[in-house]
Amino acid sequence: MVKRLIILLSLLGVLFLLVEYNGSKPAVGIPVEEEKDGSTKYITKEYTISKIEGTTYLGKANDGTGISFNGNVIIPGNNIEKNDKVICYFEKGNAGRGIVKVEEKTEK
């Protein structure tokens, strides 16, 4: 009985750690922070939204590469529609992690 209680408490502890430190939380609203040398922490790439399916956005870059992302990475306040140009932010040195955030490109 004591062994089962210890195992149960251990599993509950592991479950708590997994829930508390889950890496799939959206990184919405992360500002573009600068490194000490003045460069940003992110790699950016521009895409044009070609299709919206529910909360999934599909886009294409000028070089022909495509992208798909969920609406939870869009910075709040951006109303992105088909044919809008967006800027996607990826972590520098860890672009494989996926998109950190997406913002609508404003014409300057």
C-alpha positions in Angstrom: 0.0 0.0 0.0 2.8 2.4 0.9 4.6 1.6 -2.4 1.5 2.4 -4.4 1.1 5.7 -2.6 4.7 6.7 -3.3 4.3 5.8 -7.0 1.1 7.8 -7.2 2.7 10.8 -5.6 5.7 10.5 -7.9 3.5 10.3 -11.0 1.4 13.3 -9.8 4.6 15.3 -9.3 5.7 14.5 -12.9 2.3 15.4 -14.2 2.4 18.7 -12.4 5.8 19.5 -13.9 4.6 18.6 -17.4 1.6 20.8 -17.1 3.4 23.7 -15.4 6.3 23.9 -17.8 4.6 22.9 -21.0 6.5 24.4 -24.0 3.4 24.6 -26.2 2.1 27.8 -24.7 1.7 30.5 -27.4 4.3 33.2 -27.4 1.9 35.9 -28.3 2.8 39.5 -27.7 6.5 39.0 -27.3 8.2 42.2 -28.1 11.2 42.3 -30.5 14.0 42.4 -28.0 17.5 43.6 -29.0 20.7 41.8 -28.1 23.6 43.7 -26.6 25.2 44.2 -30.0 22.0 45.9 -31.3 20.7 43.0 -33.4 17.3 41.4 -32.7 16.6 38.0 -31.1 14.6 37.0 -34.1 14.8 36.1 -37.8 11.9 37.6 -39.8 10.4 36.6 -43.1 7.6 38.2 -45.1 4.7 36.2 -46.4 1.4 37.0 -48.2 -1.6 35.2 -46.8 -3.1 33.0 -49.6 -5.8 31.1 -47.7 -7.5 31.1 -44.3 -9.1 27.8 -43.1 -10.7 28.4 -39.7 -7.9 29.4 -37.4 -5.1 28.1 -39.8 -3.4 30.7 -42.0 -1.5 29.7 -45.1 1.0 32.0 -46.8 3.6 32.2 -49.5 6.8 34.2 -49.7 8.3 35.8 -52.8 10.8 33.0 -53.1 8.0 30.5 -53.4 8.3 29.0 -49.9 5.1 28.4 -48.0 4.0 28.6 -44.4 1.1 27.5 -42.2 0.4 28.8 -38.7 -2.3 28.9 -36.2 -4.0 32.2 -35.3 -2.8 32.0 -31.7 0.6 33.4 -32.7 -0.9 36.5 -34.2 -0.2 39.6 -32.2 -3.5 40.8 -30.6 -5.0 43.7 -32.5 -3.9 42.6 -35.9 -6.8 41.7 -38.2 -5.2 39.6 -40.9 -7.2 38.7 -44.0 -6.5 37.0 -47.3 -3.8 38.8 -49.5 -2.5 40.7 -46.4 1.3 40.8 -46.0 2.6 39.6 -42.7 5.9 39.4 -40.9 6.7 36.1 -39.2 9.2 36.0 -36.3 11.4 33.0 -35.7 13.9 32.6 -32.9 17.5 33.2 -34.1 19.5 30.0 -33.8 16.3 27.9 -33.2 14.1 28.5 -36.2 13.0 24.9 -36.1 11.0 25.7 -33.0 8.4 27.4 -35.2 6.9 30.8 -35.4 7.2 32.9 -32.3 4.8 35.6 -33.4 3.1 37.1 -36.5 2.3 40.7 -37.2 0.6 42.4 -40.1 3.0 44.4 -42.2 2.4 48.1 -42.2 3.3 50.0 -45.3 5.9 52.7 -44.6 
